C-alpha cells in the first residue's frame, strides 16, 4: 500500500496526453472499485482543465467504464443555477454526464441556485451517509482536482477561513479569490482527505510558479498554496502538462509518462 504522503508526479507534453493517461487510471480504478465494493464514488473537478478528460471518457470509455455503478459528486460549485455558463455542473454535464449512461440518481450536484447556507447543509446531508472524514473506510474512492494560478483548489483559496475547517465537510466561501467573483460552495480539506486517492490535473504556463511553490512546501504544505494541503488516505497523484511543470524543483523526481 502506498504511503499517505506519496505524491507521484508525471509531466506530459500537453494536456491531451495527460488527460489520456489519467483517463486510463480512472477506468482502472472504477472497475476495481466496483469489483471490490460494488460502486465507484468519484468527485469531479470544476473549471475548464478537466473538460478534455471528460470528453475523452465519454468517447473512449462510454462502453467500458462502469457508469451504472458510478456515483458522481462535485468538489465545488459557484453559487449560480445549473444552466449558468459559470456552473461547474453545467460544464461536466455538457462534456461528460449527458454523454454516458450514468443513472441521474447517481449524480449528486451542489445546488448553487439555493441560498448558499442551505445548499451547504443539503450537501452535507447528502454525503453524510458515506462516512466520517478521517474514518475508515473513506467516503470517496477518487477525488479529481485542479489548481488555479494562485494555488487554490476546489474553492479553497489562499489563507481563507475555509482552510481551518476541521469538522464540516461542506462550507460556503463568500468571497472567491479568482474569477468569477461569486460566492462558492466547497468540500473542505477533511472531506477531500476522506478518499482512497486524489488526482490533480494541472495545465498551463500560468500555473508553473504555483506548482513550484506547492512542491517546495511539502511535506507540511502551506495555507498560501491550498493545493499543497490536500491529502488522501492513499496517494495524491499529480498529472501535469509540460508548461505547468516547467518550474518543478530539481529535487522532485518525476515518473516516466505512460
N, C-alpha and C positions, 0 to 999 in steps of 0.2 A: 504494500500500500504506500502511496506517495505521501510525503510529509505535508502537514498543514501549511507549511511555509514554502512549499515547492512552487516556483513561478517560472515554468518553462516559457521561453520566448522564441518565436520564429519570425524571420523577416523575409518577405516575399517581394518580387519585382514590382507588383502592383496590387490593387485591391481585388481585381477578379481572381488572381491566383490565391491570395489569402482567403477569399470567400470560398473558393473551391475546396481548399484544404479543410477549412472549418466546417463546410457542409458535410464532408466525409465523416469527420469526427462526430458531428451531431447525429447523423444517421446511425453510426455505430452505437453511440450512447443510447439513443432512443430504443433501438432494437434490444440491446442488452437490458435496459431498464424494464421494458415490457416483459421480457422473458423472466426476469428475476422478481419483479414486483407487480406486474400487471398493468402498469401505467408509466408514462413519461411526463413529468411535471417540469415545464420549461418556461423560464422567464425571458420575455423578449426585450430587446433594447430598442430605444426610440432613436429619432434623428434619421439622417439620410444615409449614413455609412452602411447600415445593415441591409439596405434595400437590394443591392446586387445579390447578397446572400439569400435573402428571402425569395427573390425571383428565381435564383438557381435551384433552391429547394423545391419550389413549385413546379419547375420544368423537369429537372433531372431526377427528383426523388418522389414525384407525385404518386407513383405506383408502389414504391418500395419502402417508404417511410411509414411507420405505424401510426398514421394520423388518427385513426378511430380510437386509439388508446393514448393519445397525447392530450394533456391539459396545458393550456396556454395562459400565462399571467404576464403582467407588464411591470417593468421596473420603475417606471414613472409615467406621468401624463401631465399635459398642460391643462389648465382649467378652462377648457373650451369644449364645445359639443363634438360628438363623434364624426361629424361631417365637415368640421372646420379644417382648412388646409394645414393648420398648426398641430392638429391632433396626431399623436403617436399611434393611436388605434387606427385612424384612417390610413396612415402610411402602411401599417402592417396588413390591414385589411385589403388594400388595393394590390400590394406586391406579393402577398402570401396567402392570407387566410381565406379570401374568396376564391382562390385557385386550387385549393386542396380539399380533400374530403374529410375535414375535421368537423365533428358534430358541434353545432353552435353552442350547445350547453356546456361544452368543454373550453369555451373561450371566456375568460374572466377579465373583463376590462375595468380599468379605473374610470369611474363615471365623472368625467371632467365638467359635465354640464350642471352638476349638482352644486349646492353650496359646499365649498371645499371641506369644511369640518365634517359635514355629513358624508361626503364621498369617502373621506379617510376612515370614518367609523365603519362604513359599509364594507370597504375592502378589508379592513382588519377582521371583521366577522367572516368574510369570505375565505380568507386564508387561515383563520384561527383554527379551523378544524384540521389543518395539515400538520400541526405540531407546534412546539415551543422553540423560539430561537435558541440556538446553542445546544439543544437537546438532540438525542439520537432516537430515531432516525431524523435526518434533516427534512425540512419542508419541501425543498426543490431538488430535482435531480441535476439540473444545469441552469445556470444564470448566464445570460448573454448581456454584455455591457459594452458601451462605447466610452469615449473620453473626449472632452472638449479641449480647446487650446489653453484653457486656464487650469486644466487638470481635474475638472469636475466629472462626475459620473452619475448616471441616473439624473436626479435633480438635487444632488448633494454638492453644494458649491463651496469654494474655499472659505474656511473659518466660519461657516454658517452654523447656527444653533443646532440644526438637524444632525450634525456630526456627533453631537454629545448625547443623542438619544440612545438609551440603553434598554428600554422596555417596550415601547410601541413599535410595531412592525411597519406602520404607515404614518407619515406625517404630512402636514401642509407646509409648503415652502412659499411664504407670502411674497418673497422678492427674489426673482430669478437673477442670476449673475451674468447670464448670456441671453441674447435674443432667442425667441420672442419674450419680451418682458411682461409676462403674465404669471399669475400665481401657479404653482405646480403642486402635484401630489407625488410622493416618492416613497419607495421602500427605504428603510433605514439600514445602517451597517449591520446590526444584528440580524435583520431579516435576510439580507444578502448572504451573510455568513452561514445561514441555515440552509446550506446547499452542499451537494456532493462535489460540485465542480463549478468554477467560474471561468468564463472565457471572455477576454477583451478582444474586440476587433477595432483597430485604430488605423486611420488612413489620413495622409496629407502632411505636407511640409509644415503647416501651421501648428501641428501637434508635436513637432520634434523636440522643441525646448521643454515642453511639459513632460514628455516621455523621459527625457534625460533626468529631469528633476524627480520624477516618480521613482525611477530606478536607483537614483543616488540616495533616496530617503529610506530605502529598505535596510534592515528588516522592520524598523519601528513604524515607518510611514510618517506622513506629515499632514496636519489639517490644512496646510496651504495647497496641498495636492490630494484631494479626497480619494482619487483612484488608488493611491498608494495605501489606503487604509482598508481596502476591501480584502476580505479573506473568505475562505470556504472551509468545509470540513475535509476537503481533498485539495487538489492542486488549483492554482489560479494561473490559467494559461493566457499568453499574450500572442495575438496574431497581428503583425504589423506589416504595412507596406514599406518599401524602401525609403520613401520620403519621410514617413513618421519615425522610422528607426535610424535616421541618418546621424543623430547625435547621441545614440546609446553610449553609456560609459564603456570604456575599453575593458573594464573588469567583468562586464556582463557576457556570459557565454550563451551564444545563440545556437539553437539546434538547427540542423540542416532542414531547409524547407522541403516538404514532401510533395 
